[in-house]
Amino acid sequence: SIPAPAPEEIPLPADELPEYTSTEIEACANSDSGFKAVLDATRQILGKQLTRHDMSRMLGIYNHLGLSAEVIYVLLHYCADRYRGPEGAARKRTIRAIEREAFLWANKELNSPEEAEAYVEEQKQLHSSLNSVKTALEIYDRKLIPSEESYFTSWLEMGFSVDVIRLAYERTVKNTGKRALPYMNTILA
């Protein structure tokens, strides 16, 4: 039988950051002004003192995922904006939400502040368009569920306007008596 690899030889899953010790975090913060700025910005965005776990996550984003301090700064502000409620009241921001978004950004290879800013603008436009579709389909009192958001996003990405999506909705309701997104998809796809 093949012996199991030593713990340090086991590769990390693609969606997991390494855990750093307090000594490693402190050494990086003392020697790298970019990482120190990341910690300061994270502290400010989260509005609290960072735990060792929080700092380890941020070092993983900086070191393991390879996002620059400038890109992380854009990421932090994007996450802060996403967690503002409709009246501007902040919902609880978490290091886990920042970490999840960082993985998305790393996978999209957002390597410069300009690329990150362009992505943020695209997301703002998409969010605005999704809200318009939501209103057109008479969804007022709740958030979209993931499958709805997926359908709406795909239709917008295919280039359909909100007016065309509204027409497909009206046709769907006329023919089925309800909002049936799979049926709407056959009309639009």
N, C-alpha and C positions, 0 to 999 in steps of 0.2 A: 504494500500500500504506500501511497505517496504521503509524506509527512505534511501536516498543515503548515502554511507559511507563518512566520513570526508575525505578531500583531502589526508591527510597523510596515510589513510587506503587503498587507491586505489592502488593495486599492479601495478608496472611498467611492461610494455610489456617486453618480453624476449630480445628484441633488442634495448632497450633504457637504457641509463645510467642515474642515478639520477643527478640532478643539485646541486652543492655544493656552499655555500656562500663563499665570500672572507675570512671570519673569520674561517670557517671550513678548507679551503685550507691552510691558514696561520698556523693554529694550527697544522695541520698534518705535514706540511713541517718543523715546528720548533721542533716537538716531534719525528719525524720518519726520521732517516737518509736515509733509503731506498727510501722513497717517495721524499725526497729532491734530491737524486741522479737521480731519474726518471725525475724530472723537469729539472735538469741541462742537462741531456742527450737529452731530448726532445728539449730544447732550442738550443742545438748544432745541432741536426739533422735537425730541421726546419730552422735554421739559422735566428732566430728572437726572440724578446722578446715575451713571452707567454701572451696572454690575460687571463682574469679570466675564460672565457669560455674554452680556451685551457687547463688551469690548472684543471678546473673542470672535463673535459673529462679524463685527465690523472689520476686524483684521482679516478674517476669511474672505470677505467681500473684496477688500483691498488687495490682499496678497494672493489668495488662492484663485479667485475669479479674475483678478487682474484689472479691476476697474480703477481708473485713476482717481485721485482726490477730487479733481474738477468734475468728473462724471458722477462720482458719488454725491457731491454737493447738489448737482441737478436732481439726482435720484431722490435725495432726502427731501428736497423741496416739493418734488412731484408727489411723493408719498404723503407729505403734510397736506398738500392741496386736496388730494383724493380723499383724505379723511376729515375734511370739513363738511359739516352738514349743510343742508340747503340754506339755513339762515346764518351760516358762517360759524356755528358752534362746532368746536372740534370734538370728534369722536376719539376714543382712545387709540393712540398710535402705538404700534408694537414693533419690537425689533424683528419679530417673525415676519410681519408684513413687509418690512424693508428688505429682509433677506429673500423672500419670495420674489419680490420685484427685481432685486439685483440679479437673480438667476435668469429671469426673463431678459433683462438687458444684456447680460453676458452672452446668452444664447443668440441674441439679435446682433451681437458684435457692435454694440454702441461704444466705440472706443474713444471718441472725442467729445468734448462739451458741445460742439456744433451738432454732431449726430444725435446726442442725447436731447438737446433742445428741439431739434426737428421732430424727434419721436414724441416728445411731450406735446408739441403743437398738433401732430397727427391724432394723438389720443384725445386731446381737447375737442378737436373737430368731430372725431368719431362719437364721443360722448354727447355732444350737442346734437348730432344727427340721430343717435339712438333715442334721445329724449323726444325728438320730433316724430320719429316713427312710433314711439310709445304713445304719444298723444294722438297721432293719426289713427292708431288702432284702439283708441279709447281705453287705454290702461292708465288710470290716474292715481289710484290709491295704494300702490305697492311698487316694490322694486321688481325689475325683470328677473325671471329665473334664468339659469344658465342656458337652457335650450332656446328660450326666446331670444336672448342676447346673441346666441350663435346664429340663429336664423337671420335676425335683423342685420347683424354685422356682415354676413355673407351676401345678403341682398344689396347692401350699401356698397360693398367691395365689388360686386358685379356691375355697379354703375346705375342701379335703379334709384330714381328720385323718390322722395317721400310721397309725392303725388301718385306715382305709379304704384308704389306699395299700398297706398290707401285704396286705389282702384281694385287691386288684387284682393284686398281685405273685403271690400264691399261685395265683390263677386263671390268670394268664399262664403260670406255670411248668407248671401242670397241663395246659394246652391246647397249649403250644408246646415244653415241655421245657427252656426256658431263660428267662433274664431278658431279655425283649424289650420295651424301653421304648416303641417305637412301638405295639406291641400293647396295652401297659398304657394308653397314652394314649387309645386308642380306647375302652377300658373306662371311663376316668375323664372323658373330655372330652364 
